[in-house]
Amino acid sequence: MNRTILTISAFDSSAASGIACDLKTFQTFRVYGTAAVTAIMGQNSMGVQALHPVPMEFVGQQIEAVATDIKIHGVKTGILATASNIQIVASLIQAFDLRDCFVLDPVLTAATGESMLDDQGVEALRDKLLPLALVVTPNRHEAEVLSGVTVKDVPSAKEAAQVIQRMGARNVIITGGAFEGSRAIDIWYDGQGYHVFDAPRLSTQNTLGIGHTFSAAVCALLSKGCLMGEAIDRTKKYVAKAVQHPFQIGKGRGPLNHTVPM
């Protein structure tokens, strides 16, 4: 059966992150990607030069246009930009009953440090979106902001995951943790126990969009019926392969190669 995913995120002019990144990932995993744009980004390999949010009314119209016509098997959110966008997205996820395979990537800042969410957005994300998510995929910094726990090692990452899970997300995956020096560790907490996914950390700066890619791949695999542990394991292997064979573009950080065969 064909599977269709709706990504709700920003359009990045470099195509390394946001909607462009998600759609390329979906294509690799053989699912059909649809999109609702929350903001327009002027970004290149050196960083974000501009971020212009889309009005919440138009974000809602895009979601409604897709959901009233096409069967949606998964939803993935990324850069939402404003608290008002979060509000309309949360409302429509509930209205169209899209919670069963909703993957929340809580993007707070760009890889180069620029803010991707307004001042009221973090509270809105905690209150409105987290309780709807099947899985939330914060990186180390995002886990600290959401939980209030300083994440410095595996035990503190587990503590942060537990705090976030109590906010309503059914599963929490803290991604990309450099907790053990040369190791890349992802920690999944499902409310019952912790599962640690450990691999060597790869030395590369071509990692633009790596968090977006991770959450998009997890969403694609879950929509196809994979169990959570299998989805995380396959995603981790895919991301490692995509980082090892990057496109060499620009003067700064480069994007992953989303076309690597799986």
Secondary structure, 3 states (H helix, E strand, C coil): CCCEEEEEEEEECCCCCHHHHHHHHHHHCCCEEEEEEEEEEEEECCEEEEEEECCHHHHHHHHHHHHCCCCCCEEEECCCECHHHHHHHHHHHHHCCCCCCEEECCCCECCCCCECECCCHHHHHHHHHHHHCCEECCEHHHHHHHHCCCCCCHHHHHHHHHHHHHCCCCEEEEEEECCCCCEEEEEEECCCCEEEEEEECCCCCCCECHHHHHHHHHHHHHHCCCCHHHHHHHHHHHHHHHHHCCCCCCCCCCECCCCCCC
